[in-house]
Amino acid sequence: MGFDRKISFHKNYFQEFYIKQTPKVREKIGYVLKLISSVERIPEKFLKHIESSEGLYEIRVQSGNNIFRIFCFFDTKNIVVLFNGFQKKSQKTPKQEIELAMKLKKEYLILKNEKQND
């Protein structure tokens, strides 16, 4: 029996990124998300912690020479929340993309907290 993680989305940031991709890239993203949801120990090739961030990760997708990153975090052990995605064109992940992901994570946690207190 495989591991079972739920993939969740914060608003529609991920979906907007996803629909802009080619079918081949979408297929590759689907493969990596399936791996993340079903494998207990995810290889760093597909999921890497962002240094100096509090629990922010990047999902790593490569299709041909194109490299894509999708930010996420583990809400609980079994829930992975996806945020913004982008095509990586340089060696380093752009600071503004990381800052956006941190902002979205914070926003997600505030909204979740408000729902729990309703």
C-alpha positions as CSV (number, residue, x, y, z in Angstrom):
1,M,0.0,0.0,0.0
2,G,1.3,3.4,-1.0
3,F,1.6,6.6,1.0
4,D,-1.4,9.0,0.8
5,R,-1.0,12.8,0.7
6,K,-3.7,15.2,-0.5
7,I,-2.7,17.9,-2.9
8,S,-4.6,21.2,-2.1
9,F,-4.6,24.6,-3.8
10,H,-4.5,28.1,-2.3
11,K,-6.9,30.2,-4.4
12,N,-6.2,29.7,-8.1
13,Y,-2.5,30.6,-8.4
14,F,-1.4,27.1,-9.3
15,Q,-4.3,26.5,-11.7
16,E,-3.5,29.8,-13.6
17,F,0.1,28.7,-14.0
18,Y,-0.9,25.1,-15.0
19,I,-3.3,26.0,-17.8
20,K,-0.7,28.1,-19.5
21,Q,1.6,25.1,-19.9
22,T,1.9,22.8,-22.9
23,P,0.2,19.4,-22.7
24,K,3.7,17.8,-22.3
25,V,4.6,20.0,-19.4
26,R,1.1,19.5,-17.7
27,E,1.7,15.7,-18.0
28,K,5.1,16.1,-16.3
29,I,3.6,18.2,-13.6
30,G,0.9,15.6,-13.1
31,Y,3.5,12.9,-12.8
32,V,5.4,14.8,-10.1
33,L,2.3,15.7,-8.1
34,K,1.2,12.0,-8.2
35,L,4.7,11.1,-6.9
36,I,4.4,13.6,-4.1
37,S,1.0,12.4,-3.1
38,S,1.9,8.7,-3.1
39,V,5.5,8.3,-2.0
40,E,6.5,8.8,1.6
41,R,10.1,9.9,1.0
42,I,10.1,12.2,-2.0
43,P,13.4,12.5,-3.8
44,E,15.0,16.0,-3.7
45,K,15.1,15.9,-7.5
46,F,11.3,16.5,-7.3
47,L,10.8,18.4,-4.0
48,K,13.4,20.6,-2.2
49,H,13.1,22.8,0.9
50,I,13.8,26.5,0.2
51,E,16.8,27.5,2.4
52,S,16.1,30.1,5.0
53,S,12.3,29.7,4.7
54,E,9.9,28.4,7.2
55,G,8.7,25.2,5.7
56,L,8.5,26.5,2.1
57,Y,9.3,23.9,-0.6
58,E,9.7,24.0,-4.4
59,I,8.3,21.3,-6.6
60,R,10.8,20.7,-9.3
61,V,9.6,19.8,-12.8
62,Q,11.8,19.5,-15.9
63,S,10.5,19.0,-19.4
64,G,13.2,18.9,-22.1
65,N,15.4,21.9,-21.4
66,N,12.6,23.8,-19.6
67,I,12.6,23.9,-15.9
68,F,9.6,24.8,-13.8
69,R,9.1,25.4,-10.1
70,I,5.9,25.3,-8.1
71,F,6.0,26.5,-4.5
72,C,4.2,24.6,-1.7
73,F,4.2,23.7,1.9
74,F,3.0,20.9,4.1
75,D,-0.1,22.1,6.0
76,T,-0.1,18.8,7.9
77,K,1.9,15.7,7.2
78,N,-0.7,14.6,4.7
79,I,-1.7,17.9,3.0
80,V,0.5,19.7,0.5
81,V,-0.7,23.2,-0.4
82,L,0.3,24.5,-3.8
83,F,1.0,28.2,-4.5
84,N,2.5,30.0,-7.4
85,G,4.5,28.4,-10.2
86,F,6.9,29.8,-12.8
87,Q,9.4,28.8,-15.5
88,K,12.9,29.0,-14.2
89,K,15.3,30.8,-16.6
90,S,18.3,31.4,-14.4
91,Q,20.4,29.4,-12.0
92,K,18.9,31.1,-8.9
93,T,15.2,31.1,-8.0
94,P,14.1,34.7,-8.4
95,K,13.7,36.4,-5.0
96,Q,10.3,37.9,-5.9
97,E,8.9,34.5,-6.6
98,I,10.0,33.2,-3.2
99,E,8.6,36.4,-1.6
100,L,5.3,35.9,-3.3
101,A,5.1,32.2,-2.1
102,M,5.9,33.3,1.5
103,K,3.2,35.9,1.3
104,L,0.7,33.3,-0.1
105,K,1.6,30.9,2.6
106,K,1.0,33.5,5.3
107,E,-2.3,34.5,3.6
108,Y,-3.4,30.8,3.5
109,L,-2.6,30.3,7.2
110,I,-4.5,33.5,8.2
111,L,-7.6,32.3,6.2
112,K,-7.3,28.8,7.7
113,N,-7.1,30.2,11.2
114,E,-10.2,32.5,10.5
115,K,-12.2,29.4,9.3
116,Q,-11.3,27.4,12.4
117,N,-12.4,30.3,14.6
118,D,-15.8,30.7,13.0
